[in-house]
Structure formats: structure tokens, C-alpha cells
Amino acid sequence: MGTTLTGSEVSRQDIALPSEMVARIDAIAPERHVTVNRAIVDLLQDGIMDYEQRRATFLELAERFQKSTDPVETERLREQLERLTFGG
């Protein structure tokens, strides 16, 4: 299952999902008034966009950390990077 954001190109992909995830997707689809397939595609797109945003934020912070000469700012950036990496 793969689709571009515009939906102009589609390819099939068979995947196996844990039953708990299937149950959650089955519940999400009617809430969004879409098919299960559309719900899966939308959730994947949301997840990919979230991943890309977190990655961009991390890389920007890492660059600022690397270039920082202020010890207070360096410590603050280190803590932010730590939270992004390990949670919390």
C-alpha cells in the first residue's frame, strides 16, 4: 500500500499488522468516515510527516548545539536534544 499525497500513483503492498493495531484502525476508519485502507494511508502519511518534522527539529538543534559558544545555551540545547532523543 503506497500512495503519493496527490493520489496520482498507487501501488499495492501486503503487510502484516498486529491484531491490536487492526482493531484500532477498524475503530478509527468510521470515526474519520473513510475506508480502512484510506485510514491506514492517512495514518502512515501523518506518521511520516511527524517523523520528518522531528528529524528536521533534531538536526536544527544539533547544528545550533555544535555552533554554540555560550555555555548556558549549549546546556539548554543539550537538554533539548536529550529530550528529543530519549523522551521525557
Backbone atoms as SQL, in Angstrom:
CREATE TABLE atoms (id INTEGER PRIMARY KEY, chain TEXT, resi INTEGER, resn TEXT, atom TEXT, x REAL, y REAL, z REAL);
INSERT INTO atoms VALUES
  (1, 'A', 1, 'MET', 'N', 0.856, -1.152, 0.000),
  (2, 'A', 1, 'MET', 'CA', 0.000, 0.000, 0.000),
  (3, 'A', 1, 'MET', 'C', 0.890, 1.198, 0.000),
  (4, 'A', 2, 'GLY', 'N', 0.769, 2.028, -0.993),
  (5, 'A', 2, 'GLY', 'CA', 1.510, 3.254, -1.045),
  (6, 'A', 2, 'GLY', 'C', 0.797, 4.203, -1.968),
  (7, 'A', 3, 'THR', 'N', 0.801, 5.428, -1.617),
  (8, 'A', 3, 'THR', 'CA', 0.172, 6.419, -2.467),
  (9, 'A', 3, 'THR', 'C', 0.887, 7.737, -2.268),
  (10, 'A', 4, 'THR', 'N', 0.943, 8.504, -3.319),
  (11, 'A', 4, 'THR', 'CA', 1.516, 9.829, -3.176),
  (12, 'A', 4, 'THR', 'C', 0.484, 10.717, -2.495),
  (13, 'A', 5, 'LEU', 'N', 0.919, 11.848, -2.029),
  (14, 'A', 5, 'LEU', 'CA', -0.011, 12.753, -1.360),
  (15, 'A', 5, 'LEU', 'C', -1.122, 13.200, -2.298),
  (16, 'A', 6, 'THR', 'N', -0.824, 13.261, -3.600),
  (17, 'A', 6, 'THR', 'CA', -1.845, 13.675, -4.551),
  (18, 'A', 6, 'THR', 'C', -2.699, 12.495, -4.978),
  (19, 'A', 7, 'GLY', 'N', -2.260, 11.281, -4.687),
  (20, 'A', 7, 'GLY', 'CA', -3.034, 10.105, -5.053),
  (21, 'A', 7, 'GLY', 'C', -2.913, 9.755, -6.522),
  (22, 'A', 8, 'SER', 'N', -1.954, 10.340, -7.242),
  (23, 'A', 8, 'SER', 'CA', -1.851, 10.098, -8.674),
  (24, 'A', 8, 'SER', 'C', -1.202, 8.758, -9.000),
  (25, 'A', 9, 'GLU', 'N', -0.474, 8.200, -8.080),
  (26, 'A', 9, 'GLU', 'CA', 0.204, 6.937, -8.327),
  (27, 'A', 9, 'GLU', 'C', -0.017, 6.023, -7.129),
  (28, 'A', 10, 'VAL', 'N', -0.455, 4.804, -7.386),
  (29, 'A', 10, 'VAL', 'CA', -0.774, 3.889, -6.300),
  (30, 'A', 10, 'VAL', 'C', -0.099, 2.549, -6.581),
  (31, 'A', 11, 'SER', 'N', 0.440, 1.934, -5.535),
  (32, 'A', 11, 'SER', 'CA', 0.954, 0.569, -5.655),
  (33, 'A', 11, 'SER', 'C', 0.501, -0.222, -4.439),
  (34, 'A', 12, 'ARG', 'N', 0.324, -1.510, -4.622),
  (35, 'A', 12, 'ARG', 'CA', -0.113, -2.385, -3.537),
  (36, 'A', 12, 'ARG', 'C', 1.085, -2.911, -2.779),
  (37, 'A', 13, 'GLN', 'N', 0.886, -3.091, -1.474),
  (38, 'A', 13, 'GLN', 'CA', 1.918, -3.665, -0.619),
  (39, 'A', 13, 'GLN', 'C', 1.216, -4.479, 0.452),
  (40, 'A', 14, 'ASP', 'N', 1.501, -5.749, 0.515),
  (41, 'A', 14, 'ASP', 'CA', 0.917, -6.589, 1.558),
  (42, 'A', 14, 'ASP', 'C', 1.741, -6.437, 2.829),
  (43, 'A', 15, 'ILE', 'N', 1.058, -6.195, 3.932),
  (44, 'A', 15, 'ILE', 'CA', 1.737, -6.072, 5.211),
  (45, 'A', 15, 'ILE', 'C', 0.972, -6.862, 6.265),
  (46, 'A', 16, 'ALA', 'N', 1.671, -7.243, 7.307),
  (47, 'A', 16, 'ALA', 'CA', 1.032, -7.914, 8.436),
  (48, 'A', 16, 'ALA', 'C', 1.006, -6.925, 9.594),
  (49, 'A', 17, 'LEU', 'N', -0.156, -6.795, 10.221),
  (50, 'A', 17, 'LEU', 'CA', -0.311, -5.876, 11.345),
  (51, 'A', 17, 'LEU', 'C', -0.707, -6.646, 12.589),
  (52, 'A', 18, 'PRO', 'N', -0.228, -6.224, 13.747),
  (53, 'A', 18, 'PRO', 'CA', -0.678, -6.853, 14.993),
  (54, 'A', 18, 'PRO', 'C', -2.184, -6.660, 15.147),
  (55, 'A', 19, 'SER', 'N', -2.856, -7.644, 15.726),
  (56, 'A', 19, 'SER', 'CA', -4.312, -7.598, 15.841),
  (57, 'A', 19, 'SER', 'C', -4.789, -6.382, 16.632),
  (58, 'A', 20, 'GLU', 'N', -4.002, -5.939, 17.621),
  (59, 'A', 20, 'GLU', 'CA', -4.387, -4.756, 18.388),
  (60, 'A', 20, 'GLU', 'C', -4.418, -3.519, 17.492),
  (61, 'A', 21, 'MET', 'N', -3.458, -3.432, 16.573),
  (62, 'A', 21, 'MET', 'CA', -3.408, -2.304, 15.668),
  (63, 'A', 21, 'MET', 'C', -4.575, -2.354, 14.679),
  (64, 'A', 22, 'VAL', 'N', -4.898, -3.546, 14.207),
  (65, 'A', 22, 'VAL', 'CA', -6.031, -3.704, 13.297),
  (66, 'A', 22, 'VAL', 'C', -7.312, -3.239, 13.975),
  (67, 'A', 23, 'ALA', 'N', -7.498, -3.608, 15.226),
  (68, 'A', 23, 'ALA', 'CA', -8.697, -3.205, 15.964),
  (69, 'A', 23, 'ALA', 'C', -8.751, -1.681, 16.086),
  (70, 'A', 24, 'ARG', 'N', -7.616, -1.058, 16.349),
  (71, 'A', 24, 'ARG', 'CA', -7.595, 0.401, 16.471),
  (72, 'A', 24, 'ARG', 'C', -7.900, 1.069, 15.142),
  (73, 'A', 25, 'ILE', 'N', -7.343, 0.548, 14.059),
  (74, 'A', 25, 'ILE', 'CA', -7.605, 1.114, 12.732),
  (75, 'A', 25, 'ILE', 'C', -9.067, 0.909, 12.355),
  (76, 'A', 26, 'ASP', 'N', -9.605, -0.268, 12.672),
  (77, 'A', 26, 'ASP', 'CA', -11.024, -0.536, 12.406),
  (78, 'A', 26, 'ASP', 'C', -11.927, 0.445, 13.145),
  (79, 'A', 27, 'ALA', 'N', -11.490, 0.927, 14.297),
  (80, 'A', 27, 'ALA', 'CA', -12.274, 1.905, 15.051),
  (81, 'A', 27, 'ALA', 'C', -12.068, 3.319, 14.506),
  (82, 'A', 28, 'ILE', 'N', -10.880, 3.608, 14.027),
  (83, 'A', 28, 'ILE', 'CA', -10.565, 4.946, 13.524),
  (84, 'A', 28, 'ILE', 'C', -11.275, 5.234, 12.206),
  (85, 'A', 29, 'ALA', 'N', -11.327, 4.248, 11.321),
  (86, 'A', 29, 'ALA', 'CA', -11.897, 4.469, 9.985),
  (87, 'A', 29, 'ALA', 'C', -13.310, 5.047, 10.036),
  (88, 'A', 30, 'PRO', 'N', -14.248, 4.443, 10.786),
  (89, 'A', 30, 'PRO', 'CA', -15.593, 5.036, 10.803),
  (90, 'A', 30, 'PRO', 'C', -15.635, 6.416, 11.473),
  (91, 'A', 31, 'GLU', 'N', -14.756, 6.641, 12.440),
  (92, 'A', 31, 'GLU', 'CA', -14.701, 7.963, 13.074),
  (93, 'A', 31, 'GLU', 'C', -14.319, 9.038, 12.061),
  (94, 'A', 32, 'ARG', 'N', -13.450, 8.674, 11.130),
  (95, 'A', 32, 'ARG', 'CA', -12.998, 9.614, 10.097),
  (96, 'A', 32, 'ARG', 'C', -13.878, 9.561, 8.848),
  (97, 'A', 33, 'HIS', 'N', -14.840, 8.647, 8.848),
  (98, 'A', 33, 'HIS', 'CA', -15.737, 8.464, 7.700),
  (99, 'A', 33, 'HIS', 'C', -14.965, 8.110, 6.435),
  (100, 'A', 34, 'VAL', 'N', -14.017, 7.174, 6.592),
  (101, 'A', 34, 'VAL', 'CA', -13.214, 6.698, 5.463),
  (102, 'A', 34, 'VAL', 'C', -13.134, 5.181, 5.523),
  (103, 'A', 35, 'THR', 'N', -12.638, 4.588, 4.447),
  (104, 'A', 35, 'THR', 'CA', -12.421, 3.143, 4.435),
  (105, 'A', 35, 'THR', 'C', -11.218, 2.811, 5.309),
  (106, 'A', 36, 'VAL', 'N', -11.098, 1.546, 5.661),
  (107, 'A', 36, 'VAL', 'CA', -9.944, 1.110, 6.449),
  (108, 'A', 36, 'VAL', 'C', -8.663, 1.385, 5.673),
  (109, 'A', 37, 'ASN', 'N', -8.664, 1.122, 4.372),
  (110, 'A', 37, 'ASN', 'CA', -7.485, 1.376, 3.553),
  (111, 'A', 37, 'ASN', 'C', -7.095, 2.853, 3.605),
  (112, 'A', 38, 'ARG', 'N', -8.079, 3.738, 3.457),
  (113, 'A', 38, 'ARG', 'CA', -7.808, 5.179, 3.493),
  (114, 'A', 38, 'ARG', 'C', -7.293, 5.588, 4.872),
  (115, 'A', 39, 'ALA', 'N', -7.846, 4.997, 5.920),
  (116, 'A', 39, 'ALA', 'CA', -7.386, 5.304, 7.281),
  (117, 'A', 39, 'ALA', 'C', -5.921, 4.904, 7.441),
  (118, 'A', 40, 'ILE', 'N', -5.559, 3.739, 6.921),
  (119, 'A', 40, 'ILE', 'CA', -4.161, 3.288, 7.010),
  (120, 'A', 40, 'ILE', 'C', -3.251, 4.248, 6.263),
  (121, 'A', 41, 'VAL', 'N', -3.629, 4.623, 5.042),
  (122, 'A', 41, 'VAL', 'CA', -2.815, 5.553, 4.252),
  (123, 'A', 41, 'VAL', 'C', -2.683, 6.889, 4.984),
  (124, 'A', 42, 'ASP', 'N', -3.794, 7.409, 5.501),
  (125, 'A', 42, 'ASP', 'CA', -3.750, 8.684, 6.215),
  (126, 'A', 42, 'ASP', 'C', -2.857, 8.604, 7.450),
  (127, 'A', 43, 'LEU', 'N', -2.973, 7.524, 8.206),
  (128, 'A', 43, 'LEU', 'CA', -2.152, 7.366, 9.410),
  (129, 'A', 43, 'LEU', 'C', -0.674, 7.248, 9.052),
  (130, 'A', 44, 'LEU', 'N', -0.376, 6.528, 7.979),
  (131, 'A', 44, 'LEU', 'CA', 1.016, 6.428, 7.533),
  (132, 'A', 44, 'LEU', 'C', 1.543, 7.794, 7.108),
  (133, 'A', 45, 'GLN', 'N', 0.744, 8.546, 6.360),
  (134, 'A', 45, 'GLN', 'CA', 1.179, 9.887, 5.948),
  (135, 'A', 45, 'GLN', 'C', 1.400, 10.776, 7.161),
  (136, 'A', 46, 'ASP', 'N', 0.488, 10.727, 8.131),
  (137, 'A', 46, 'ASP', 'CA', 0.649, 11.506, 9.359),
  (138, 'A', 46, 'ASP', 'C', 1.944, 11.117, 10.074),
  (139, 'A', 47, 'GLY', 'N', 2.197, 9.815, 10.170),
  (140, 'A', 47, 'GLY', 'CA', 3.398, 9.331, 10.847),
  (141, 'A', 47, 'GLY', 'C', 4.668, 9.742, 10.134),
  (142, 'A', 48, 'ILE', 'N', 4.665, 9.681, 8.810),
  (143, 'A', 48, 'ILE', 'CA', 5.839, 10.074, 8.038),
  (144, 'A', 48, 'ILE', 'C', 6.098, 11.573, 8.187),
  (145, 'A', 49, 'MET', 'N', 5.044, 12.374, 8.108),
  (146, 'A', 49, 'MET', 'CA', 5.213, 13.822, 8.279),
  (147, 'A', 49, 'MET', 'C', 5.731, 14.148, 9.672),
  (148, 'A', 50, 'ASP', 'N', 5.215, 13.460, 10.695),
  (149, 'A', 50, 'ASP', 'CA', 5.673, 13.668, 12.064),
  (150, 'A', 50, 'ASP', 'C', 7.146, 13.290, 12.200),
  (151, 'A', 51, 'TYR', 'N', 7.526, 12.155, 11.625),
  (152, 'A', 51, 'TYR', 'CA', 8.920, 11.705, 11.652),
  (153, 'A', 51, 'TYR', 'C', 9.826, 12.746, 10.999),
  (154, 'A', 52, 'GLU', 'N', 9.427, 13.228, 9.827),
  (155, 'A', 52, 'GLU', 'CA', 10.249, 14.199, 9.109),
  (156, 'A', 52, 'GLU', 'C', 10.376, 15.503, 9.899),
  (157, 'A', 53, 'GLN', 'N', 9.304, 15.930, 10.560),
  (158, 'A', 53, 'GLN', 'CA', 9.354, 17.153, 11.369),
  (159, 'A', 53, 'GLN', 'C', 10.276, 16.972, 12.572),
  (160, 'A', 54, 'ARG', 'N', 10.162, 15.826, 13.262),
  (161, 'A', 54, 'ARG', 'CA', 11.045, 15.569, 14.418),
  (162, 'A', 54, 'ARG', 'C', 12.504, 15.516, 13.976),
  (163, 'A', 55, 'ARG', 'N', 12.760, 14.905, 12.831),
  (164, 'A', 55, 'ARG', 'CA', 14.124, 14.792, 12.314),
  (165, 'A', 55, 'ARG', 'C', 14.681, 16.180, 11.987),
  (166, 'A', 56, 'ALA', 'N', 13.880, 17.016, 11.330),
  (167, 'A', 56, 'ALA', 'CA', 14.326, 18.369, 10.986),
  (168, 'A', 56, 'ALA', 'C', 14.602, 19.181, 12.247),
  (169, 'A', 57, 'THR', 'N', 13.744, 19.057, 13.254),
  (170, 'A', 57, 'THR', 'CA', 13.942, 19.759, 14.524),
  (171, 'A', 57, 'THR', 'C', 15.234, 19.302, 15.183),
  (172, 'A', 58, 'PHE', 'N', 15.458, 17.988, 15.207),
  (173, 'A', 58, 'PHE', 'CA', 16.673, 17.438, 15.803),
  (174, 'A', 58, 'PHE', 'C', 17.916, 17.974, 15.092),
  (175, 'A', 59, 'LEU', 'N', 17.907, 17.931, 13.757),
  (176, 'A', 59, 'LEU', 'CA', 19.081, 18.372, 13.001),
  (177, 'A', 59, 'LEU', 'C', 19.353, 19.860, 13.208),
  (178, 'A', 60, 'GLU', 'N', 18.294, 20.663, 13.296),
  (179, 'A', 60, 'GLU', 'CA', 18.469, 22.090, 13.537),
  (180, 'A', 60, 'GLU', 'C', 19.068, 22.331, 14.928),
  (181, 'A', 61, 'LEU', 'N', 18.544, 21.626, 15.931),
  (182, 'A', 61, 'LEU', 'CA', 19.088, 21.766, 17.290),
  (183, 'A', 61, 'LEU', 'C', 20.530, 21.283, 17.352),
  (184, 'A', 62, 'ALA', 'N', 20.829, 20.181, 16.679),
  (185, 'A', 62, 'ALA', 'CA', 22.193, 19.646, 16.686),
  (186, 'A', 62, 'ALA', 'C', 23.166, 20.637, 16.057),
  (187, 'A', 63, 'GLU', 'N', 22.743, 21.288, 14.985),
  (188, 'A', 63, 'GLU', 'CA', 23.606, 22.283, 14.345),
  (189, 'A', 63, 'GLU', 'C', 23.829, 23.482, 15.260),
  (190, 'A', 64, 'ARG', 'N', 22.749, 23.962, 15.899),
  (191, 'A', 64, 'ARG', 'CA', 22.873, 25.080, 16.834),
  (192, 'A', 64, 'ARG', 'C', 23.772, 24.694, 18.011),
  (193, 'A', 65, 'PHE', 'N', 23.625, 23.465, 18.511),
  (194, 'A', 65, 'PHE', 'CA', 24.446, 22.965, 19.613),
  (195, 'A', 65, 'PHE', 'C', 25.916, 22.968, 19.215),
  (196, 'A', 66, 'GLN', 'N', 26.191, 22.483, 18.014),
  (197, 'A', 66, 'GLN', 'CA', 27.562, 22.389, 17.528),
  (198, 'A', 66, 'GLN', 'C', 28.213, 23.767, 17.405),
  (199, 'A', 67, 'LYS', 'N', 27.444, 24.756, 16.984),
  (200, 'A', 67, 'LYS', 'CA', 27.973, 26.091, 16.735),
  (201, 'A', 67, 'LYS', 'C', 27.963, 26.988, 17.974),
  (202, 'A', 68, 'SER', 'N', 27.264, 26.577, 19.009),
  (203, 'A', 68, 'SER', 'CA', 27.101, 27.427, 20.187),
  (204, 'A', 68, 'SER', 'C', 28.417, 27.606, 20.924),
  (205, 'A', 69, 'THR', 'N', 28.638, 28.847, 21.341),
  (206, 'A', 69, 'THR', 'CA', 29.821, 29.148, 22.170),
  (207, 'A', 69, 'THR', 'C', 29.408, 29.599, 23.570),
  (208, 'A', 70, 'ASP', 'N', 28.103, 29.751, 23.773),
  (209, 'A', 70, 'ASP', 'CA', 27.578, 30.167, 25.070),
  (210, 'A', 70, 'ASP', 'C', 27.282, 28.926, 25.910),
  (211, 'A', 71, 'PRO', 'N', 27.955, 28.766, 27.059),
  (212, 'A', 71, 'PRO', 'CA', 27.760, 27.564, 27.876),
  (213, 'A', 71, 'PRO', 'C', 26.311, 27.357, 28.336),
  (214, 'A', 72, 'VAL', 'N', 25.608, 28.437, 28.624),
  (215, 'A', 72, 'VAL', 'CA', 24.214, 28.324, 29.075),
  (216, 'A', 72, 'VAL', 'C', 23.345, 27.812, 27.916),
  (217, 'A', 73, 'GLU', 'N', 23.533, 28.397, 26.737),
  (218, 'A', 73, 'GLU', 'CA', 22.775, 27.950, 25.573),
  (219, 'A', 73, 'GLU', 'C', 23.146, 26.511, 25.206),
  (220, 'A', 74, 'THR', 'N', 24.409, 26.182, 25.290),
  (221, 'A', 74, 'THR', 'CA', 24.863, 24.831, 24.970),
  (222, 'A', 74, 'THR', 'C', 24.188, 23.807, 25.877),
  (223, 'A', 75, 'GLU', 'N', 24.103, 24.105, 27.157),
  (224, 'A', 75, 'GLU', 'CA', 23.455, 23.188, 28.102),
  (225, 'A', 75, 'GLU', 'C', 21.969, 23.062, 27.790),
  (226, 'A', 76, 'ARG', 'N', 21.314, 24.187, 27.494),
  (227, 'A', 76, 'ARG', 'CA', 19.879, 24.154, 27.159),
  (228, 'A', 76, 'ARG', 'C', 19.644, 23.322, 25.896),
  (229, 'A', 77, 'LEU', 'N', 20.479, 23.519, 24.890),
  (230, 'A', 77, 'LEU', 'CA', 20.341, 22.762, 23.646),
  (231, 'A', 77, 'LEU', 'C', 20.621, 21.271, 23.881),
  (232, 'A', 78, 'ARG', 'N', 21.614, 20.962, 24.724),
  (233, 'A', 78, 'ARG', 'CA', 21.923, 19.568, 25.049),
  (234, 'A', 78, 'ARG', 'C', 20.709, 18.904, 25.686),
  (235, 'A', 79, 'GLU', 'N', 20.066, 19.617, 26.607),
  (236, 'A', 79, 'GLU', 'CA', 18.875, 19.073, 27.271),
  (237, 'A', 79, 'GLU', 'C', 17.731, 18.870, 26.283),
  (238, 'A', 80, 'GLN', 'N', 17.553, 19.804, 25.341),
  (239, 'A', 80, 'GLN', 'CA', 16.510, 19.650, 24.330),
  (240, 'A', 80, 'GLN', 'C', 16.798, 18.446, 23.433),
  (241, 'A', 81, 'LEU', 'N', 18.054, 18.294, 23.038),
  (242, 'A', 81, 'LEU', 'CA', 18.431, 17.145, 22.213),
  (243, 'A', 81, 'LEU', 'C', 18.211, 15.834, 22.974),
  (244, 'A', 82, 'GLU', 'N', 18.538, 15.854, 24.248),
  (245, 'A', 82, 'GLU', 'CA', 18.333, 14.669, 25.079),
  (246, 'A', 82, 'GLU', 'C', 16.843, 14.294, 25.143),
  (247, 'A', 83, 'ARG', 'N', 15.993, 15.291, 25.339),
  (248, 'A', 83, 'ARG', 'CA', 14.543, 15.035, 25.393),
  (249, 'A', 83, 'ARG', 'C', 14.035, 14.496, 24.065),
  (250, 'A', 84, 'LEU', 'N', 14.499, 15.074, 22.945),
  (251, 'A', 84, 'LEU', 'CA', 14.082, 14.592, 21.643),
  (252, 'A', 84, 'LEU', 'C', 14.543, 13.147, 21.393),
  (253, 'A', 85, 'THR', 'N', 15.733, 12.838, 21.881),
  (254, 'A', 85, 'THR', 'CA', 16.300, 11.515, 21.646),
  (255, 'A', 85, 'THR', 'C', 15.729, 10.455, 22.564),
  (256, 'A', 86, 'PHE', 'N', 15.595, 10.778, 23.846),
  (257, 'A', 86, 'PHE', 'CA', 15.220, 9.781, 24.836),
  (258, 'A', 86, 'PHE', 'C', 13.846, 10.000, 25.446),
  (259, 'A', 87, 'GLY', 'N', 13.172, 11.070, 25.063),
  (260, 'A', 87, 'GLY', 'CA', 11.847, 11.368, 25.628),
  (261, 'A', 87, 'GLY', 'C', 11.961, 12.050, 26.973),
  (262, 'A', 88, 'GLY', 'N', 10.798, 12.394, 27.495),
  (263, 'A', 88, 'GLY', 'CA', 10.808, 12.999, 28.821),
  (264, 'A', 88, 'GLY', 'C', 10.509, 14.396, 28.864);
